[in-house]
Structures are given as structure tokens and as C-alpha cells.
Amino acid sequence: MARDFRPVDRDTGFLLPPDVRDWLPEGHLAWTVIDAVETLDLAALISSYRLGGRGRRAYDPTMMLTLLIYGYAVGQTSSRQIERSCEHDVAFRVITANQVPDHDTIAAFRARHREVFKDLFVQVLAVCRAAGLVRVGTIAVDGTKLAANASSRANRTAAGIDKALSELDAAVEARLGQAESTDAAEDTEHGPGRRGDEPPEDMKDPRRRRAALQAAKATLAAREQAAAAEHQARRDRYQQKITVREAHRSAHGTYPKGRPPAEPAPPTSKPPRVNTTDPDSRTQRTAGGFLQGFNGQATVSDDQLIVAVEVVDAANDAGQLTPMTRAALANLAQAGITEPVEVVLADAGYFHTGQLTDLLAAHQQRRGPDVLVPPDRDALKDPERQQPPQRQSAITRQMRERLTEPDQRARYRRRQAIVEPVFGQIKNRITTRFRLRGLPAVRSELTLIATAHNLLKLHAATG
């Protein structure tokens, strides 16, 4: 049986309600972001704008901050996407009060105020705490790889950079010659009234390209110098150990117990590479292959609120446990969260003998939280299935023994449920790729991403 339908009438005019509060339902995410930003102390942000003066008036910085955070919260990290949404998306129009900032203004705001984002991140933590969130008895540290705003095809060796500079100089000379010929022909045709010394417009990109290549070359030289210094330091430590062993043999007739120190491997003969688009980014190995990007670090509370973030260019997580723990404790104290952190959880990639020794010593002196980190994956197996190495340090043995206890194993299993879903939520809801370039800018952007994530958690808990 056929059913009647109502035809679409696109000729009838419609008007939005006169009160902007009626444009969105009461529990919409936009209201959560608006209300949260209005509670923040934005004096540092607002004071950077001057009153009066010449030129076009700037957009309200409070509105711009709300717009940027909401854009990230709904997965629109591109300034052009945000500009388009300000034209047709009702939530964006509510935030901007029907203003449409252009993408250059949005991008400039994000770049200009990146130093303010860290303080705002801590203030949002305090807002979440006031709503009953941020349980920090147990916190977890983990890292994830995020793509840089650069292609892996832009990786070059020093020789490749020199070749690109030579090709760029040749291309510029050719364009200049072509421009001079064109100007001469136009002067003949139109008369001498037109200037002929202006560089062609497409020379702007070659100039920026040359600056980028030179910056990449400088970064590559700095990395080579640092690698050489690190190798020399390893050689010096090796020689010191050999000297001690030989002295022991001279005094006692035998070498001391233990294996002889291993001689450091010579530096690889493969020429290092650097990315000419974002020299700070590096090739990162992931479960899905390699990507050009950064290693994002996060410390997460028991209820999946991010309490500290960092970005490093290292491929692994070794050496990040102490910095991330200290950053989390500092942010919590600054946010006025006095609940003590009882234990910090991390996977085997964070096992660092020196850092664990210091952290556990501080815990025994009641100056910090307990730490639970397995030395390897074998330590997480059932005790009867483990195959521990014959020689292991005291801290390695201690962690293995602790993880054989049922209550400690149950405690450690919380790590996966605490921190790993956070990275999945960020990559599914916000972004898998940074928009900014350079390590300082990328760090501020990850802080912005973490702020948006925390506000999403706040909305889910109170909406």
C-alpha cells in the first residue's frame, strides 16, 4: 500500500529563535566548553591585547579560545575547517555570536598564545576536580606516536640537502632570466612605463624553501655533533671500567666478578637524515609501520583525565618516567588537587634502572609515590612460566618479585584500562596528526588536545 509523503518546501523562509540560548539543547558540548572557559582566569591571555590603537579590532580572545578548544573537541583541528564551520554549523555560530574569523586569524591565535595553553590546561584540571573528577590515587604513564605535519619523503641527508640547495639556486636564476626576458618583451609592446626589476611572485616559495633547507642542515649538524659526543662519553665510561678491572687484577691477581664491560659499537656508517619540512620530527616505528612524527607522552588519572603531557622526538619511552611523574605532581599541586598519588604505573618501555632507583628511594622516604614497572614482558607472565635472566640488577629482581604477588599484579592490570583508552579516544575523536611544526609548537598543541579531551570527559560526566 502506497503511503503519502510531504514534499520538501525550500521556498518557505525560516528564522532562528531570537535568543541564542535556544539554538542548541541545554546539554550540548558547546555549552560545557563555553561555561568552562568562562570560569578560567584569562588575564594572561587578555593582557596581550592592547586597548585602542590603529588597525582592525581584534576578536574577543575569550571567544577565540573557546572556538579553538571546541574545534579540537569535535575533531576539527584545521583552521580552514573551523572557519567553514563558523559559517554553517550552529554550535560554532553560538560560540562566535555569528562572527566568522578567517583561518589566518585562527591559525595566528593558536601560534601566538601557545605559551598560555599550559596554564589553561592546569586550570581546566581544577574545573574537572570541582566537578568530582580527577581521581589520582593511581596514575599511569604511556606514550603514543602522532604524525607530524610533514612527509617522510622530505627526509634528506646532508648531501641531499646540498643538492636541493644547488637545484633551488639554479631554478631561481632561470626564473630571474625568464622574468627579465618577459619584462623586455612587455616594455617593447607596452612602453617603458612598467617596472622590470620586480621578482616574480613564485620566487617567494623558493626563498622559504631555501630557509627551510638551511634550517634542516643546521639541525642535522647539531644531531651529528650530539651523537658524536654521546659516543665519546660511552667510550670514556668503557675505558674507566677497563682501568678499574686492570687495577683489580694487578692488586689481586684476578679480574673482579662479573662480565667484562662491552666495548661501545662504532657509529653507524649510514648517513643520518633530517626532515626538511619539520626538522624536529623523526621517523617513528608503530604497530602499523613507520610514520614521520613525534612521541607523545601522557600521564593519566584513574578516571582517564590527562594530568600531564609532553612531546619528545625519541623513538622509545626510556628516560621519560621521572619527568612525566614530576610533571603530573606539579600540575596537580598547581591545580589545588591535594589527594596523594599512591602509585605510578608504566609498561616495560619505561624501565630505567637509575630512575626507578631514585623514585623508589623517594617513596621509601615518603617524598613521592610508589612505582610499578615490569622490567620486560616476561615479568607479566604467570610465575611458573617465567624465564628470568641469570644475571639481573637488584631493581629488576625487586620488580619481578613484586609482580608475582596477586595484589600487585591486579594493581598493575589497571594500567591498560587507565591510559590506553585515552590515546584511542584522542585519535578517534580529535586527531592523529599535529597541525603545527617544530617541537615547541607541537608541545603546545598536544596541551591543547589534552585540554579538549579533559573537557570531553567533563561533559560526559556532567552533561
C-alpha positions in Angstrom: 0.0 0.0 0.0 1.4 3.3 -1.1 2.0 5.9 1.7 1.5 9.7 1.4 4.5 11.9 1.9 5.0 15.6 2.5 7.0 17.2 -0.3 10.1 19.4 0.6 9.3 23.1 0.5 12.5 25.1 0.2 10.8 28.4 -0.6 9.4 28.9 2.9 11.5 31.3 5.0 12.7 30.2 8.4 14.1 32.3 11.3 16.3 31.1 14.1 15.0 31.9 17.6 15.9 35.4 18.7 17.6 34.1 21.8 20.9 32.3 21.0 20.4 30.1 24.0 17.5 28.4 22.1 19.7 27.4 19.2 21.3 24.4 21.0 19.9 21.9 23.5 20.8 22.6 27.1 23.2 19.6 27.4 25.2 20.4 24.2 29.0 20.1 24.4 29.4 23.7 23.2 27.7 25.0 26.4 30.1 22.8 28.5 33.1 24.4 26.8 31.7 27.9 27.0 30.9 27.6 30.7 34.3 26.1 31.5 36.3 28.8 29.6 34.3 31.5 31.3 35.4 30.2 34.7 39.1 30.4 33.8 41.5 33.2 34.7 42.4 34.6 31.3 44.3 37.7 32.5 47.5 36.5 30.9 45.7 36.0 27.6 43.7 39.2 27.6 46.6 41.4 28.7 48.4 40.6 25.5 45.9 42.7 23.6 46.2 46.4 23.6 43.3 48.8 24.0 42.8 51.4 21.3 45.5 51.9 18.6 45.2 51.7 14.9 44.1 48.8 12.7 41.1 46.5 12.8 39.8 45.5 16.2 40.7 42.0 17.3 38.2 39.3 18.0 37.4 38.7 21.7 40.3 36.4 22.9 37.9 34.5 25.2 35.7 33.7 22.2 38.7 32.7 20.1 40.0 30.4 22.9 36.5 28.8 23.2 36.3 28.4 19.5 39.7 26.7 19.3 39.1 24.3 22.2 35.6 23.3 20.8 37.0 22.8 17.4 39.6 20.3 18.7 37.0 18.7 20.9 34.9 17.8 17.8 37.9 16.8 15.7 38.2 19.9 13.7 41.9 20.9 14.1 42.3 22.7 10.8 41.9 26.4 10.9 40.2 26.3 7.5 37.7 23.7 8.8 37.0 25.8 11.8 36.4 28.9 9.5 33.9 26.9 7.4 32.1 25.6 10.4 31.7 29.2 11.7 29.6 29.8 8.6 27.2 26.9 8.7 27.5 25.0 12.0 25.0 26.2 14.6 27.3 25.3 17.6 30.2 27.2 16.1 27.9 30.2 15.4 26.7 30.2 19.0 30.3 30.3 20.2 31.3 33.1 17.9 28.0 35.0 18.1 27.7 34.8 14.3 31.1 36.1 13.7 33.3 34.3 11.2 37.1 34.6 11.9 39.1 33.8 8.9 41.5 30.8 9.0 44.6 33.1 9.1 43.3 34.7 12.3 42.5 31.3 13.9 46.0 30.0 13.0 47.7 33.1 14.2 45.8 33.0 17.5 46.9 29.3 18.0 50.5 30.1 17.3 50.6 33.4 19.2 49.2 32.1 22.5 50.8 28.7 22.7 52.7 29.6 25.9 49.3 30.3 27.6 47.9 26.9 26.9 49.8 25.1 29.7 48.4 27.3 32.4 44.9 27.0 30.9 45.3 23.2 30.9 46.0 23.2 34.6 43.0 25.5 35.3 40.8 23.1 33.4 42.1 20.3 35.7 40.9 22.3 38.6 37.5 22.8 37.0 37.2 19.0 36.4 38.2 18.4 40.0 35.4 20.8 41.2 33.0 18.5 39.3 34.2 15.5 41.2 36.7 14.1 38.6 40.5 13.6 38.6 41.0 10.6 40.9 44.7 10.4 41.2 45.3 7.6 43.8 46.6 5.6 40.8 48.1 7.2 37.7 49.6 5.7 34.6 52.2 6.9 32.1 52.3 5.9 28.5 53.3 7.2 25.1 51.9 7.1 21.6 53.1 8.1 18.1 51.4 11.0 16.4 52.1 12.1 12.8 53.9 15.3 12.2 52.8 17.9 9.7 55.5 16.6 7.3 56.0 13.8 4.9 58.6 11.1 5.3 59.5 11.7 1.7 61.1 15.0 2.8 63.8 13.2 4.8 67.3 14.1 3.4 70.9 13.5 4.1 73.4 16.4 4.2 74.4 15.6 0.7 70.8 15.6 -0.4 70.2 19.0 1.2 73.2 20.4 -0.6 71.9 19.1 -3.9 68.5 20.5 -3.2 70.0 23.9 -2.4 72.0 23.9 -5.7 68.9 22.9 -7.7 67.0 25.7 -6.0 69.6 28.3 -6.8 69.6 27.1 -10.4 65.8 27.3 -10.6 65.8 30.8 -9.2 68.4 32.0 -11.7 66.4 30.5 -14.5 63.2 32.3 -13.3 65.0 35.6 -13.0 66.3 35.2 -16.5 62.9 34.4 -17.8 61.4 37.4 -15.9 64.0 39.7 -17.4 63.2 38.5 -20.9 59.4 38.8 -20.3 59.9 42.4 -19.0 61.9 43.3 -22.0 59.2 42.0 -24.4 56.5 43.8 -22.4 58.4 47.0 -22.5 58.7 46.7 -26.2 55.0 46.1 -26.5 53.6 48.4 -23.8 56.3 51.1 -23.4 58.8 51.7 -20.7 56.2 52.7 -18.1 56.3 49.3 -16.3 59.0 48.5 -13.8 61.1 45.5 -14.8 63.0 44.8 -11.6 60.2 43.1 -9.6 60.9 39.5 -8.7 58.3 37.0 -10.0 55.7 36.0 -7.4 56.7 32.4 -7.5 60.1 33.4 -6.0 58.5 33.7 -2.6 58.3 29.9 -2.2 61.9 29.3 -3.2 63.1 31.7 -0.6 61.1 30.0 2.1 62.3 26.7 0.7 65.9 27.7 1.0 65.4 28.8 4.6 63.8 25.5 5.4 66.7 23.6 3.8 69.3 25.6 5.7 67.5 25.1 9.0 67.3 21.3 8.3 71.0 21.3 7.6 71.8 23.0 10.8 69.6 20.6 12.7 71.4 17.7 11.1 74.8 19.1 12.1 73.6 19.5 15.7 72.4 16.0 15.8 75.6 14.6 14.4 77.6 16.6 17.0 75.4 15.3 19.8 75.7 11.7 18.6 79.5 12.1 18.4 79.6 13.5 22.0 77.4 10.7 23.3 79.6 8.1 21.6 82.7 9.6 23.1 81.0 9.6 26.6 80.3 5.9 26.2 83.9 5.3 25.2 85.1 7.2 28.3 82.9 5.2 30.6 84.1 2.0 28.9 87.8 3.0 29.4 87.1 3.8 33.1 85.7 0.4 33.7 88.6 -1.3 31.9 91.0 0.7 34.1 89.2 -0.4 37.2 89.3 -4.1 36.1 93.0 -3.9 35.3 93.8 -2.3 38.6 91.9 -5.1 40.4 93.8 -7.7 38.5 97.1 -6.0 39.4 96.2 -5.9 43.1 94.6 -9.4 43.4 95.8 -11.4 40.5 92.4 -12.0 39.1 89.7 -9.9 37.5 86.6 -8.9 39.6 83.5 -11.0 39.4 81.0 -10.3 36.6 81.2 -10.0 32.9 83.8 -7.6 31.3 82.3 -4.4 30.0 81.2 -4.4 26.4 83.0 -2.1 24.1 80.6 0.5 22.6 79.7 -0.2 19.0 81.1 2.2 16.5 78.8 4.8 15.0 76.8 3.6 12.0 78.2 4.4 8.6 74.8 5.1 7.3 74.4 8.9 6.8 71.8 10.4 9.1 68.7 12.0 7.7 66.6 15.0 8.7 63.1 16.1 7.5 63.3 19.4 5.6 59.6 20.2 6.3 59.8 19.8 10.1 63.4 19.1 11.2 62.3 18.3 14.7 60.2 15.3 13.6 61.6 11.9 13.2 60.8 8.5 11.7 58.8 6.7 14.4 58.0 3.0 14.4 54.5 1.9 15.2 52.5 -1.3 15.1 51.1 -0.2 11.7 54.5 0.6 10.2 56.6 3.7 10.1 55.5 7.3 10.2 57.1 10.7 10.3 56.1 12.2 13.6 56.6 12.6 17.4 56.4 10.5 20.5 53.5 12.0 22.6 53.7 11.3 26.4 50.8 11.5 28.8 50.2 10.9 32.5 46.6 9.9 33.1 44.4 9.7 36.3 42.4 6.7 37.3 39.3 8.1 35.7 41.1 8.9 32.4 41.8 12.6 32.9 45.1 13.7 31.4 47.2 15.4 34.2 50.5 15.9 32.2 51.6 15.8 28.6 54.9 16.1 26.8 56.3 15.5 23.3 59.7 14.0 22.6 61.4 13.1 19.4 62.9 9.9 20.8 61.6 6.7 19.3 61.3 4.9 22.7 60.0 5.8 26.1 63.1 5.1 28.1 64.0 8.0 30.4 60.5 9.6 30.5 59.2 8.1 33.7 60.7 10.6 36.1 59.9 13.7 34.0 56.3 12.6 33.5 55.8 11.7 37.1 57.2 15.1 38.3 55.2 17.0 35.7 52.0 15.3 36.9 52.7 16.0 40.6 53.5 19.7 39.8 50.3 20.1 37.7 48.2 18.5 40.4 49.6 20.8 43.1 49.1 23.8 40.9 45.5 22.9 40.3 44.9 22.6 44.0 44.4 18.8 44.0 45.7 17.6 47.3 44.8 13.9 47.1 48.1 12.0 47.3 49.3 9.9 44.3 49.8 6.4 45.7 51.3 4.6 42.7 52.5 5.3 39.2 52.1 2.5 36.6 54.1 2.2 33.3 54.9 -0.5 30.8 58.3 -2.2 30.3 59.4 0.5 27.9 59.8 2.9 30.8 62.0 0.6 32.8 65.1 2.6 33.7 67.3 1.4 36.5 68.6 4.8 37.6 65.2 6.5 37.5 63.4 3.6 39.3 66.0 3.5 42.0 65.6 7.2 42.7 61.8 7.1 42.6 61.6 4.1 44.9 64.1 5.7 47.3 62.0 8.9 47.4 58.9 6.7 48.1 60.5 5.0 51.0 61.3 8.4 52.4 57.7 9.5 51.9 58.7 12.0 49.3 56.8 10.6 46.3 54.5 7.8 45.1 55.2 4.1 44.7 56.2 2.9 41.2 55.4 -0.3 39.5 57.1 -1.0 36.2 57.9 -4.5 34.8 61.5 -5.0 33.5 60.2 -6.9 30.5 57.1 -8.7 29.2 58.3 -12.0 30.7 57.7 -10.5 34.2 54.0 -10.2 33.4 53.6 -13.9 32.8 52.4 -16.4 35.4 55.4 -17.1 37.8 55.7 -20.7 36.8 56.0 -19.7 33.1 58.7 -17.0 33.6 62.3 -17.4 32.4 64.2 -14.6 34.2 67.8 -14.0 33.2 70.6 -15.4 35.3 72.1 -12.0 35.9 69.8 -9.2 36.8 70.1 -6.0 38.8 68.6 -5.5 42.3 65.9 -3.3 41.0 65.0 -5.8 38.2 64.8 -8.6 40.8 62.7 -6.4 43.1 60.1 -5.6 40.4 59.9 -9.2 39.3 59.2 -10.3 42.9 56.6 -7.7 43.4 54.7 -8.6 40.2 54.4 -12.2 41.4 52.2 -11.0 44.3 48.5 -11.3 43.4 47.6 -7.8 44.7 50.4 -6.1 42.8 49.6 -7.9 39.6 45.9 -6.8 40.0 47.1 -3.3 40.7 49.3 -3.3 37.5 46.4 -4.6 35.3 44.8 -1.2 35.9 47.4 0.4 33.7 45.9 -0.8 30.5 42.4 0.3 31.4 43.6 3.7 32.6 45.9 5.1 29.9 45.5 3.2 26.7 41.8 4.1 26.1 42.8 7.8 26.3 45.0 7.6 23.3 42.3 5.7 21.4 39.8 8.5 22.3 42.2 11.2 21.2 42.9 9.5 17.8 39.3 8.7 17.1 37.6 11.9 18.3 40.3 14.7 18.0 43.2 14.0 15.7 46.0 11.6 14.7 48.2 14.3 13.3 49.7 17.6 14.5 48.9 20.8 12.6 51.9 22.8 13.9 55.5 22.3 13.2 58.6 22.3 15.4 58.9 20.7 18.9 57.8 23.8 20.9 54.7 24.3 18.8 53.8 20.6 18.8 54.1 20.5 22.6 51.7 23.4 23.0 49.3 21.7 20.5 49.3 18.5 22.5 48.5 20.5 25.6 45.5 21.9 23.7 44.5 18.4 22.6 44.7 17.3 26.2 42.6 20.2 27.4 39.9 19.3 24.8 40.0 15.7 25.9 39.5 16.7 29.6 36.6 18.9 28.7 35.0 16.0 26.8 35.3 13.9 30.0 33.8 16.7 32.0 30.9 16.9 29.5 30.3 13.2 29.7 30.3 13.3 33.5 28.0 16.3 33.9 26.1 16.7 30.6 
